[in-house]
Amino acid sequence: MRILGFFILLCLAQSCKSPVDYLNTDLRSENGYFQAVIEIPAGTNSKIEYDKISRVFKPSLRDGKERKIDFLAYPGNYGFIPSTFSNPEKGGDGDALDVMVLSSTLASGTILEIIPIGMIKLIDAGEEDFKVIAIPANSSLRTITAENFKDFIKKYKPAQDIIQAWFLNYDLADDTEILGWADEKEAEKEILSLNAEL
């Protein structure tokens, strides 16, 4: 009986749950939308990453120090699309596909339904590092009204310019090159192709 009581107390102390496996969360929601996992809230200059071993969000380190953005803060919520993998054997960076969600600030660990509206194609330290640009499927969370790439560059060309300039300048320790932009169809194709590699 004592052992059972001890086990129950231990279980309660540890919440009887293992942390969520964000990397292997479903690619799509029950409603059919793609999903995103937020690592870094919009408006912060702290680089936060999801640790796939400990399954927690923690500061990214460089040379033993927390990485801080020495430029403008993140202009959108930054994270990844779960159940994707950018294969290094095919020029990828070995991580899940990155996404920047244009919306009000969302907390680290938020999983939300998204609509891709485009993609910026980068080469970062010699590796392909594409970034999907998306909006929340929930219209009450949106900060822009564009729902596709054509509307985005028509209505929000300065925002596109800011995003491009930000990616070129936020981490000057890395050699970053812009290959160009793609529309929502190419972004969706990229998501699906990286999901198929798992």
LUMZAVO-799475 format. One record per atom (N, C-alpha, C): residue in one letter; x, y, z; residue number from 1; atom name. Coordinates in steps of 0.1 Angstrom, whole numbers. Layout:
(pt 'A',(X,Y,Z),NUM,'CA')
...
//
This chain:
(pt 'M',(8,-12,0),1,'N')
(pt 'M',(0,0,0),1,'CA')
(pt 'M',(9,13,0),1,'C')
(pt 'R',(20,12,8),2,'N')
(pt 'R',(29,24,8),2,'CA')
(pt 'R',(35,26,-5),2,'C')
(pt 'I',(38,15,-12),3,'N')
(pt 'I',(44,17,-26),3,'CA')
(pt 'I',(34,23,-35),3,'C')
(pt 'L',(22,19,-35),4,'N')
(pt 'L',(12,25,-43),4,'CA')
(pt 'L',(10,40,-40),4,'C')
(pt 'G',(9,43,-27),5,'N')
(pt 'G',(8,57,-23),5,'CA')
(pt 'G',(19,65,-28),5,'C')
(pt 'F',(32,60,-27),6,'N')
(pt 'F',(44,67,-31),6,'CA')
(pt 'F',(43,69,-47),6,'C')
(pt 'F',(39,59,-54),7,'N')
(pt 'F',(38,60,-68),7,'CA')
(pt 'F',(28,70,-72),7,'C')
(pt 'I',(16,71,-66),8,'N')
(pt 'I',(6,81,-69),8,'CA')
(pt 'I',(11,95,-66),8,'C')
(pt 'L',(18,97,-55),9,'N')
(pt 'L',(24,110,-52),9,'CA')
(pt 'L',(35,114,-63),9,'C')
(pt 'L',(43,104,-66),10,'N')
(pt 'L',(53,107,-76),10,'CA')
(pt 'L',(47,110,-90),10,'C')
(pt 'C',(36,103,-93),11,'N')
(pt 'C',(29,105,-106),11,'CA')
(pt 'C',(23,119,-106),11,'C')
(pt 'L',(17,123,-95),12,'N')
(pt 'L',(11,136,-94),12,'CA')
(pt 'L',(21,147,-95),12,'C')
(pt 'A',(33,145,-88),13,'N')
(pt 'A',(43,155,-89),13,'CA')
(pt 'A',(49,157,-103),13,'C')
(pt 'Q',(49,146,-111),14,'N')
(pt 'Q',(53,147,-124),14,'CA')
(pt 'Q',(42,148,-135),14,'C')
(pt 'S',(30,151,-130),15,'N')
(pt 'S',(18,153,-138),15,'CA')
(pt 'S',(14,140,-146),15,'C')
(pt 'C',(20,129,-144),16,'N')
(pt 'C',(17,116,-151),16,'CA')
(pt 'C',(17,118,-166),16,'C')
(pt 'K',(24,128,-171),17,'N')
(pt 'K',(24,130,-186),17,'CA')
(pt 'K',(39,132,-190),17,'C')
(pt 'S',(42,127,-202),18,'N')
(pt 'S',(55,130,-208),18,'CA')
(pt 'S',(52,143,-216),18,'C')
(pt 'P',(62,152,-218),19,'N')
(pt 'P',(60,164,-226),19,'CA')
(pt 'P',(55,160,-240),19,'C')
(pt 'V',(48,170,-246),20,'N')
(pt 'V',(43,168,-259),20,'CA')
(pt 'V',(54,166,-269),20,'C')
(pt 'D',(53,157,-278),21,'N')
(pt 'D',(63,156,-289),21,'CA')
(pt 'D',(59,165,-301),21,'C')
(pt 'Y',(63,177,-300),22,'N')
(pt 'Y',(59,187,-309),22,'CA')
(pt 'Y',(64,184,-324),22,'C')
(pt 'L',(76,178,-325),23,'N')
(pt 'L',(81,175,-338),23,'CA')
(pt 'L',(72,165,-346),23,'C')
(pt 'N',(66,156,-338),24,'N')
(pt 'N',(58,146,-345),24,'CA')
(pt 'N',(43,148,-343),24,'C')
(pt 'T',(39,161,-340),25,'N')
(pt 'T',(25,164,-339),25,'CA')
(pt 'T',(20,163,-354),25,'C')
(pt 'D',(7,161,-355),26,'N')
(pt 'D',(1,160,-369),26,'CA')
(pt 'D',(4,172,-378),26,'C')
(pt 'L',(7,168,-390),27,'N')
(pt 'L',(10,179,-400),27,'CA')
(pt 'L',(-3,188,-402),27,'C')
(pt 'R',(-14,181,-402),28,'N')
(pt 'R',(-27,188,-404),28,'CA')
(pt 'R',(-36,187,-392),28,'C')
(pt 'S',(-44,197,-390),29,'N')
(pt 'S',(-54,196,-379),29,'CA')
(pt 'S',(-66,188,-383),29,'C')
(pt 'E',(-75,185,-374),30,'N')
(pt 'E',(-87,178,-377),30,'CA')
(pt 'E',(-96,185,-388),30,'C')
(pt 'N',(-94,199,-389),31,'N')
(pt 'N',(-101,207,-398),31,'CA')
(pt 'N',(-94,207,-412),31,'C')
(pt 'G',(-83,200,-413),32,'N')
(pt 'G',(-76,200,-426),32,'CA')
(pt 'G',(-66,211,-429),32,'C')
(pt 'Y',(-64,220,-419),33,'N')
(pt 'Y',(-54,230,-420),33,'CA')
(pt 'Y',(-40,225,-417),33,'C')
(pt 'F',(-29,230,-423),34,'N')
(pt 'F',(-16,228,-418),34,'CA')
(pt 'F',(-15,233,-404),34,'C')
(pt 'Q',(-5,228,-397),35,'N')
(pt 'Q',(-3,232,-383),35,'CA')
(pt 'Q',(11,238,-382),35,'C')
(pt 'A',(13,247,-372),36,'N')
(pt 'A',(26,253,-369),36,'CA')
(pt 'A',(28,252,-354),36,'C')
(pt 'V',(40,250,-350),37,'N')
(pt 'V',(44,250,-336),37,'CA')
(pt 'V',(53,263,-334),37,'C')
(pt 'I',(49,271,-325),38,'N')
(pt 'I',(56,284,-323),38,'CA')
(pt 'I',(67,282,-312),38,'C')
(pt 'E',(79,285,-317),39,'N')
(pt 'E',(91,285,-308),39,'CA')
(pt 'E',(94,299,-302),39,'C')
(pt 'I',(93,309,-311),40,'N')
(pt 'I',(97,323,-307),40,'CA')
(pt 'I',(86,332,-309),40,'C')
(pt 'P',(81,339,-299),41,'N')
(pt 'P',(70,348,-300),41,'CA')
(pt 'P',(74,360,-308),41,'C')
(pt 'A',(65,366,-316),42,'N')
(pt 'A',(68,378,-323),42,'CA')
(pt 'A',(71,389,-313),42,'C')
(pt 'G',(81,398,-317),43,'N')
(pt 'G',(84,409,-308),43,'CA')
(pt 'G',(95,406,-298),43,'C')
(pt 'T',(101,394,-298),44,'N')
(pt 'T',(112,391,-289),44,'CA')
(pt 'T',(125,391,-297),44,'C')
(pt 'N',(136,393,-290),45,'N')
(pt 'N',(149,392,-296),45,'CA')
(pt 'N',(157,380,-290),45,'C')
(pt 'S',(150,371,-283),46,'N')
(pt 'S',(156,359,-278),46,'CA')
(pt 'S',(154,348,-287),46,'C')
(pt 'K',(164,340,-291),47,'N')
(pt 'K',(163,329,-299),47,'CA')
(pt 'K',(160,316,-291),47,'C')
(pt 'I',(148,311,-293),48,'N')
(pt 'I',(143,299,-285),48,'CA')
(pt 'I',(141,288,-295),48,'C')
(pt 'E',(145,276,-290),49,'N')
(pt 'E',(144,264,-299),49,'CA')
(pt 'E',(138,253,-291),49,'C')
(pt 'Y',(131,244,-298),50,'N')
(pt 'Y',(125,232,-292),50,'CA')
(pt 'Y',(136,221,-292),50,'C')
(pt 'D',(138,216,-280),51,'N')
(pt 'D',(148,205,-279),51,'CA')
(pt 'D',(141,192,-281),51,'C')
(pt 'K',(144,185,-291),52,'N')
(pt 'K',(137,172,-294),52,'CA')
(pt 'K',(140,161,-285),52,'C')
(pt 'I',(151,162,-277),53,'N')
(pt 'I',(155,152,-267),53,'CA')
(pt 'I',(147,154,-254),53,'C')
(pt 'S',(148,166,-249),54,'N')
(pt 'S',(141,169,-236),54,'CA')
(pt 'S',(126,173,-238),54,'C')
(pt 'R',(123,176,-251),55,'N')
(pt 'R',(110,181,-254),55,'CA')
(pt 'R',(105,193,-247),55,'C')
(pt 'V',(114,203,-246),56,'N')
(pt 'V',(111,215,-239),56,'CA')
(pt 'V',(116,227,-249),56,'C')
(pt 'F',(111,238,-247),57,'N')
(pt 'F',(115,250,-254),57,'CA')
(pt 'F',(126,257,-245),57,'C')
(pt 'K',(137,260,-251),58,'N')
(pt 'K',(148,266,-243),58,'CA')
(pt 'K',(156,275,-251),58,'C')
(pt 'P',(163,285,-245),59,'N')
(pt 'P',(172,294,-253),59,'CA')
(pt 'P',(182,287,-261),59,'C')
(pt 'S',(184,291,-273),60,'N')
(pt 'S',(195,286,-282),60,'CA')
(pt 'S',(208,292,-277),60,'C')
(pt 'L',(218,284,-277),61,'N')
(pt 'L',(231,288,-272),61,'CA')
(pt 'L',(241,288,-284),61,'C')
(pt 'R',(250,298,-283),62,'N')
(pt 'R',(262,299,-292),62,'CA')
(pt 'R',(274,302,-284),62,'C')
(pt 'D',(284,294,-284),63,'N')
(pt 'D',(296,296,-276),63,'CA')
(pt 'D',(293,297,-261),63,'C')
(pt 'G',(283,289,-257),64,'N')
(pt 'G',(279,288,-243),64,'CA')
(pt 'G',(270,299,-238),64,'C')
(pt 'K',(267,309,-247),65,'N')
(pt 'K',(258,320,-243),65,'CA')
(pt 'K',(245,320,-250),65,'C')
(pt 'E',(235,325,-243),66,'N')
(pt 'E',(222,326,-250),66,'CA')
(pt 'E',(222,335,-262),66,'C')
(pt 'R',(216,331,-273),67,'N')
(pt 'R',(216,339,-285),67,'CA')
(pt 'R',(206,350,-284),67,'C')
(pt 'K',(210,362,-287),68,'N')
(pt 'K',(201,373,-288),68,'CA')
(pt 'K',(202,379,-301),68,'C')
(pt 'I',(191,384,-307),69,'N')
(pt 'I',(191,390,-320),69,'CA')
(pt 'I',(196,404,-318),69,'C')
(pt 'D',(207,408,-325),70,'N')
(pt 'D',(212,421,-324),70,'CA')
(pt 'D',(208,429,-337),70,'C')
(pt 'F',(195,430,-338),71,'N')
(pt 'F',(188,436,-349),71,'CA')
(pt 'F',(174,439,-344),71,'C')
(pt 'L',(164,441,-354),72,'N')
(pt 'L',(150,442,-350),72,'CA')
(pt 'L',(145,429,-344),72,'C')
(pt 'A',(136,429,-335),73,'N')
(pt 'A',(130,417,-329),73,'CA')
(pt 'A',(123,409,-340),73,'C')
(pt 'Y',(119,397,-337),74,'N')
(pt 'Y',(112,389,-347),74,'CA')
(pt 'Y',(99,396,-351),74,'C')
(pt 'P',(98,397,-365),75,'N')
(pt 'P',(86,405,-370),75,'CA')
(pt 'P',(73,396,-370),75,'C')
(pt 'G',(75,383,-368),76,'N')
(pt 'G',(63,374,-367),76,'CA')
(pt 'G',(67,363,-357),76,'C')
(pt 'N',(57,354,-355),77,'N')
(pt 'N',(59,343,-346),77,'CA')
(pt 'N',(67,332,-354),77,'C')
(pt 'Y',(78,327,-348),78,'N')
(pt 'Y',(87,319,-356),78,'CA')
(pt 'Y',(86,305,-350),78,'C')
(pt 'G',(86,295,-359),79,'N')
(pt 'G',(86,281,-354),79,'CA')
(pt 'G',(88,271,-365),79,'C')
(pt 'F',(81,260,-364),80,'N')
(pt 'F',(83,250,-375),80,'CA')
(pt 'F',(69,243,-378),80,'C')
(pt 'I',(69,236,-389),81,'N')
(pt 'I',(58,228,-393),81,'CA')
(pt 'I',(60,214,-389),81,'C')
(pt 'P',(52,208,-379),82,'N')
(pt 'P',(55,195,-374),82,'CA')
(pt 'P',(54,184,-385),82,'C')
(pt 'S',(60,173,-382),83,'N')
(pt 'S',(60,162,-391),83,'CA')
(pt 'S',(66,165,-405),83,'C')
(pt 'T',(76,174,-405),84,'N')
(pt 'T',(84,177,-417),84,'CA')
(pt 'T',(99,175,-413),84,'C')
(pt 'F',(107,173,-424),85,'N')
(pt 'F',(121,171,-422),85,'CA')
(pt 'F',(129,175,-434),85,'C')
(pt 'S',(138,185,-433),86,'N')
(pt 'S',(146,190,-444),86,'CA')
(pt 'S',(159,182,-444),86,'C')
(pt 'N',(159,172,-453),87,'N')
(pt 'N',(169,162,-454),87,'CA')
(pt 'N',(183,167,-458),87,'C')
(pt 'P',(193,166,-449),88,'N')
(pt 'P',(207,171,-453),88,'CA')
(pt 'P',(213,164,-465),88,'C')
(pt 'E',(209,152,-467),89,'N')
(pt 'E',(214,145,-479),89,'CA')
(pt 'E',(208,151,-492),89,'C')
(pt 'K',(198,159,-491),90,'N')
(pt 'K',(192,166,-503),90,'CA')
(pt 'K',(194,181,-502),90,'C')
(pt 'G',(204,186,-494),91,'N')
(pt 'G',(207,200,-493),91,'CA')
(pt 'G',(200,207,-482),91,'C')
(pt 'G',(192,200,-474),92,'N')
(pt 'G',(185,206,-463),92,'CA')
(pt 'G',(193,208,-450),92,'C')
(pt 'D',(187,214,-440),93,'N')
(pt 'D',(195,218,-428),93,'CA')
(pt 'D',(193,207,-417),93,'C')
(pt 'G',(185,197,-419),94,'N')
(pt 'G',(183,186,-409),94,'CA')
(pt 'G',(173,189,-399),94,'C')
(pt 'D',(165,200,-401),95,'N')
(pt 'D',(155,204,-391),95,'CA')
(pt 'D',(141,203,-398),95,'C')
(pt 'A',(131,205,-390),96,'N')
(pt 'A',(117,207,-395),96,'CA')
(pt 'A',(117,219,-403),96,'C')
(pt 'L',(107,220,-412),97,'N')
(pt 'L',(105,232,-421),97,'CA')
(pt 'L',(101,244,-412),97,'C')
(pt 'D',(109,255,-414),98,'N')
(pt 'D',(106,267,-406),98,'CA')
(pt 'D',(94,274,-411),98,'C')
(pt 'V',(87,282,-402),99,'N')
(pt 'V',(76,290,-406),99,'CA')
(pt 'V',(76,303,-398),99,'C')
(pt 'M',(72,313,-404),100,'N')
(pt 'M',(69,326,-397),100,'CA')
(pt 'M',(54,329,-399),100,'C')
(pt 'V',(47,330,-388),101,'N')
(pt 'V',(33,333,-387),101,'CA')
(pt 'V',(31,347,-385),101,'C')
(pt 'L',(24,354,-394),102,'N')
(pt 'L',(22,368,-393),102,'CA')
(pt 'L',(9,370,-384),102,'C')
(pt 'S',(11,374,-372),103,'N')
(pt 'S',(-1,375,-363),103,'CA')
(pt 'S',(4,382,-350),103,'C')
(pt 'S',(-5,385,-341),104,'N')
(pt 'S',(-1,390,-328),104,'CA')
(pt 'S',(8,380,-321),104,'C')
(pt 'T',(14,384,-310),105,'N')
(pt 'T',(23,375,-303),105,'CA')
(pt 'T',(17,363,-298),105,'C')
(pt 'L',(23,351,-300),106,'N')
(pt 'L',(19,338,-295),106,'CA')
(pt 'L',(30,332,-287),106,'C')
(pt 'A',(26,325,-276),107,'N')
(pt 'A',(35,319,-267),107,'CA')
(pt 'A',(43,308,-273),107,'C')
(pt 'S',(55,305,-268),108,'N')
(pt 'S',(62,293,-272),108,'CA')
(pt 'S',(54,281,-268),108,'C')
(pt 'G',(54,271,-277),109,'N')
(pt 'G',(46,259,-275),109,'CA')
(pt 'G',(32,260,-280),109,'C')
(pt 'T',(28,271,-286),110,'N')
(pt 'T',(15,272,-292),110,'CA')
(pt 'T',(14,264,-305),110,'C')
(pt 'I',(4,256,-306),111,'N')
(pt 'I',(2,248,-318),111,'CA')
(pt 'I',(-11,255,-325),111,'C')
(pt 'L',(-10,259,-337),112,'N')
(pt 'L',(-21,266,-343),112,'CA')
(pt 'L',(-23,262,-358),112,'C')
(pt 'E',(-35,263,-362),113,'N')
(pt 'E',(-38,261,-377),113,'CA')
(pt 'E',(-33,273,-385),113,'C')
(pt 'I',(-27,270,-396),114,'N')
(pt 'I',(-22,281,-404),114,'CA')
(pt 'I',(-26,279,-419),114,'C')
(pt 'I',(-25,290,-426),115,'N')
(pt 'I',(-27,290,-441),115,'CA')
(pt 'I',(-14,296,-447),115,'C')
(pt 'P',(-6,288,-454),116,'N')
(pt 'P',(6,293,-460),116,'CA')
(pt 'P',(2,304,-471),116,'C')
(pt 'I',(9,315,-471),117,'N')
(pt 'I',(7,325,-481),117,'CA')
(pt 'I',(19,327,-490),117,'C')
(pt 'G',(30,321,-487),118,'N')
(pt 'G',(42,322,-495),118,'CA')
(pt 'G',(54,316,-488),118,'C')
(pt 'M',(66,317,-494),119,'N')
(pt 'M',(78,311,-489),119,'CA')
(pt 'M',(90,319,-493),119,'C')
(pt 'I',(99,322,-484),120,'N')
(pt 'I',(112,329,-488),120,'CA')
(pt 'I',(122,318,-488),120,'C')
(pt 'K',(130,317,-499),121,'N')
(pt 'K',(140,307,-501),121,'CA')
(pt 'K',(154,313,-498),121,'C')
(pt 'L',(160,307,-488),122,'N')
(pt 'L',(173,311,-484),122,'CA')
(pt 'L',(184,300,-485),122,'C')
(pt 'I',(196,304,-486),123,'N')
(pt 'I',(208,295,-484),123,'CA')
(pt 'I',(214,301,-472),123,'C')
(pt 'D',(215,293,-461),124,'N')
(pt 'D',(221,297,-449),124,'CA')
(pt 'D',(233,288,-445),124,'C')
(pt 'A',(245,293,-445),125,'N')
(pt 'A',(257,286,-442),125,'CA')
(pt 'A',(258,274,-452),125,'C')
(pt 'G',(254,276,-464),126,'N')
(pt 'G',(256,266,-475),126,'CA')
(pt 'G',(245,256,-476),126,'C')
(pt 'E',(234,257,-467),127,'N')
(pt 'E',(223,248,-467),127,'CA')
(pt 'E',(210,255,-471),127,'C')
(pt 'E',(201,247,-478),128,'N')
(pt 'E',(188,253,-481),128,'CA')
(pt 'E',(181,255,-467),128,'C')
(pt 'D',(175,267,-466),129,'N')
(pt 'D',(168,270,-454),129,'CA')
(pt 'D',(155,278,-457),129,'C')
(pt 'F',(146,271,-463),130,'N')
(pt 'F',(133,278,-467),130,'CA')
(pt 'F',(124,281,-455),130,'C')
(pt 'K',(117,292,-456),131,'N')
(pt 'K',(108,297,-445),131,'CA')
(pt 'K',(94,299,-451),131,'C')
(pt 'V',(85,292,-446),132,'N')
(pt 'V',(71,294,-451),132,'CA')
(pt 'V',(66,306,-443),132,'C')
(pt 'I',(59,315,-451),133,'N')
(pt 'I',(52,326,-445),133,'CA')
(pt 'I',(37,323,-444),133,'C')
(pt 'A',(31,324,-433),134,'N')
(pt 'A',(18,320,-431),134,'CA')
(pt 'A',(10,330,-423),134,'C')
(pt 'I',(-4,328,-423),135,'N')
(pt 'I',(-13,335,-414),135,'CA')
(pt 'I',(-21,325,-406),135,'C')
(pt 'P',(-26,329,-395),136,'N')
(pt 'P',(-35,319,-387),136,'CA')
(pt 'P',(-47,316,-395),136,'C')
(pt 'A',(-52,304,-394),137,'N')
(pt 'A',(-65,301,-400),137,'CA')
(pt 'A',(-76,308,-393),137,'C')
(pt 'N',(-74,310,-380),138,'N')
(pt 'N',(-84,318,-372),138,'CA')
(pt 'N',(-82,333,-375),138,'C')
(pt 'S',(-92,339,-382),139,'N')
(pt 'S',(-91,352,-387),139,'CA')
(pt 'S',(-90,362,-375),139,'C')
(pt 'S',(-94,359,-363),140,'N')
(pt 'S',(-93,369,-352),140,'CA')
(pt 'S',(-79,370,-347),140,'C')
(pt 'L',(-70,361,-351),141,'N')
(pt 'L',(-55,363,-347),141,'CA')
(pt 'L',(-47,370,-358),141,'C')
(pt 'R',(-53,372,-369),142,'N')
(pt 'R',(-45,378,-381),142,'CA')
(pt 'R',(-42,393,-379),142,'C')
(pt 'T',(-31,397,-384),143,'N')
(pt 'T',(-27,411,-384),143,'CA')
(pt 'T',(-27,417,-399),143,'C')
(pt 'I',(-29,408,-409),144,'N')
(pt 'I',(-30,412,-422),144,'CA')
(pt 'I',(-42,404,-429),144,'C')
(pt 'T',(-48,409,-439),145,'N')
(pt 'T',(-59,403,-446),145,'CA')
(pt 'T',(-56,395,-458),145,'C')
(pt 'A',(-44,395,-462),146,'N')
(pt 'A',(-40,387,-474),146,'CA')
(pt 'A',(-41,372,-471),146,'C')
(pt 'E',(-46,364,-481),147,'N')
(pt 'E',(-47,350,-479),147,'CA')
(pt 'E',(-40,342,-489),147,'C')
(pt 'N',(-32,349,-498),148,'N')
(pt 'N',(-24,343,-508),148,'CA')
(pt 'N',(-12,352,-511),148,'C')
(pt 'F',(-3,347,-519),149,'N')
(pt 'F',(9,355,-522),149,'CA')
(pt 'F',(6,367,-530),149,'C')
(pt 'K',(-2,365,-540),150,'N')
(pt 'K',(-6,377,-548),150,'CA')
(pt 'K',(-11,389,-540),150,'C')
(pt 'D',(-20,386,-531),151,'N')
(pt 'D',(-26,396,-523),151,'CA')
(pt 'D',(-15,402,-513),151,'C')
(pt 'F',(-7,393,-508),152,'N')
(pt 'F',(4,397,-499),152,'CA')
(pt 'F',(13,408,-505),152,'C')
(pt 'I',(18,405,-517),153,'N')
(pt 'I',(28,414,-524),153,'CA')
(pt 'I',(20,426,-529),153,'C')
(pt 'K',(7,425,-532),154,'N')
(pt 'K',(0,437,-537),154,'CA')
(pt 'K',(-4,446,-525),154,'C')
(pt 'K',(-8,441,-514),155,'N')
(pt 'K',(-13,449,-503),155,'CA')
(pt 'K',(-2,452,-493),155,'C')
(pt 'Y',(8,443,-492),156,'N')
(pt 'Y',(18,444,-481),156,'CA')
(pt 'Y',(32,443,-486),156,'C')
(pt 'K',(35,449,-497),157,'N')
(pt 'K',(49,448,-503),157,'CA')
(pt 'K',(59,453,-493),157,'C')
(pt 'P',(57,464,-485),158,'N')
(pt 'P',(67,468,-475),158,'CA')
(pt 'P',(69,457,-464),158,'C')
(pt 'A',(59,450,-461),159,'N')
(pt 'A',(60,439,-451),159,'CA')
(pt 'A',(69,428,-457),159,'C')
(pt 'Q',(67,425,-470),160,'N')
(pt 'Q',(76,415,-476),160,'CA')
(pt 'Q',(90,420,-476),160,'C')
(pt 'D',(92,433,-479),161,'N')
(pt 'D',(106,438,-479),161,'CA')
(pt 'D',(112,438,-465),161,'C')
(pt 'I',(104,440,-454),162,'N')
(pt 'I',(109,439,-441),162,'CA')
(pt 'I',(113,425,-437),162,'C')
(pt 'I',(105,416,-441),163,'N')
(pt 'I',(108,401,-438),163,'CA')
(pt 'I',(121,397,-445),163,'C')
(pt 'Q',(122,401,-457),164,'N')
(pt 'Q',(134,398,-465),164,'CA')
(pt 'Q',(147,404,-459),164,'C')
(pt 'A',(146,417,-455),165,'N')
(pt 'A',(157,424,-449),165,'CA')
(pt 'A',(160,418,-435),165,'C')
(pt 'W',(150,414,-428),166,'N')
(pt 'W',(152,408,-415),166,'CA')
(pt 'W',(160,395,-416),166,'C')
(pt 'F',(156,387,-425),167,'N')
(pt 'F',(163,374,-426),167,'CA')
(pt 'F',(177,376,-431),167,'C')
(pt 'L',(180,386,-439),168,'N')
(pt 'L',(194,389,-443),168,'CA')
(pt 'L',(203,395,-432),168,'C')
(pt 'N',(197,401,-422),169,'N')
(pt 'N',(204,408,-412),169,'CA')
(pt 'N',(203,404,-398),169,'C')
(pt 'Y',(194,395,-394),170,'N')
(pt 'Y',(192,392,-380),170,'CA')
(pt 'Y',(204,384,-374),170,'C')
(pt 'D',(212,377,-382),171,'N')
(pt 'D',(223,369,-377),171,'CA')
(pt 'D',(235,370,-386),171,'C')
(pt 'L',(243,380,-384),172,'N')
(pt 'L',(254,383,-393),172,'CA')
(pt 'L',(265,373,-392),172,'C')
(pt 'A',(264,364,-382),173,'N')
(pt 'A',(275,354,-380),173,'CA')
(pt 'A',(273,343,-391),173,'C')
(pt 'D',(261,342,-397),174,'N')
(pt 'D',(258,332,-408),174,'CA')
(pt 'D',(258,340,-421),174,'C')
(pt 'D',(263,333,-431),175,'N')
(pt 'D',(263,338,-445),175,'CA')
(pt 'D',(250,334,-451),175,'C')
(pt 'T',(241,344,-453),176,'N')
(pt 'T',(228,341,-458),176,'CA')
(pt 'T',(226,348,-471),176,'C')
(pt 'E',(219,340,-480),177,'N')
(pt 'E',(217,344,-494),177,'CA')
(pt 'E',(202,342,-497),177,'C')
(pt 'I',(196,352,-503),178,'N')
(pt 'I',(182,351,-508),178,'CA')
(pt 'I',(181,345,-522),178,'C')
(pt 'L',(174,334,-523),179,'N')
(pt 'L',(173,328,-537),179,'CA')
(pt 'L',(160,333,-543),179,'C')
(pt 'G',(151,338,-535),180,'N')
(pt 'G',(138,343,-541),180,'CA')
(pt 'G',(126,340,-532),180,'C')
(pt 'W',(115,343,-538),181,'N')
(pt 'W',(102,340,-531),181,'CA')
(pt 'W',(94,330,-539),181,'C')
(pt 'A',(85,324,-532),182,'N')
(pt 'A',(75,314,-539),182,'CA')
(pt 'A',(61,317,-534),182,'C')
(pt 'D',(51,313,-542),183,'N')
(pt 'D',(37,316,-538),183,'CA')
(pt 'D',(32,305,-529),183,'C')
(pt 'E',(20,306,-525),184,'N')
(pt 'E',(14,296,-515),184,'CA')
(pt 'E',(14,282,-521),184,'C')
(pt 'K',(12,280,-534),185,'N')
(pt 'K',(12,267,-539),185,'CA')
(pt 'K',(25,260,-538),185,'C')
(pt 'E',(36,267,-541),186,'N')
(pt 'E',(49,262,-540),186,'CA')
(pt 'E',(52,259,-525),186,'C')
(pt 'A',(48,268,-516),187,'N')
(pt 'A',(50,266,-502),187,'CA')
(pt 'A',(43,253,-497),187,'C')
(pt 'E',(31,251,-501),188,'N')
(pt 'E',(23,238,-498),188,'CA')
(pt 'E',(30,226,-504),188,'C')
(pt 'K',(35,227,-516),189,'N')
(pt 'K',(42,216,-522),189,'CA')
(pt 'K',(55,213,-514),189,'C')
(pt 'E',(62,223,-509),190,'N')
(pt 'E',(74,221,-501),190,'CA')
(pt 'E',(70,214,-488),190,'C')
(pt 'I',(60,218,-482),191,'N')
(pt 'I',(55,212,-469),191,'CA')
(pt 'I',(53,197,-471),191,'C')
(pt 'L',(45,194,-482),192,'N')
(pt 'L',(41,180,-484),192,'CA')
(pt 'L',(53,172,-488),192,'C')
(pt 'S',(63,177,-496),193,'N')
(pt 'S',(74,170,-500),193,'CA')
(pt 'S',(83,166,-488),193,'C')
(pt 'L',(84,175,-478),194,'N')
(pt 'L',(92,173,-467),194,'CA')
(pt 'L',(85,163,-457),194,'C')
(pt 'N',(72,163,-457),195,'N')
(pt 'N',(64,153,-449),195,'CA')
(pt 'N',(66,139,-455),195,'C')
(pt 'A',(67,138,-468),196,'N')
(pt 'A',(68,125,-474),196,'CA')
(pt 'A',(81,118,-471),196,'C')
(pt 'E',(91,126,-467),197,'N')
(pt 'E',(105,121,-464),197,'CA')
(pt 'E',(106,114,-451),197,'C')
(pt 'L',(96,116,-442),198,'N')
(pt 'L',(97,110,-429),198,'CA')
(pt 'L',(95,95,-429),198,'C')
//
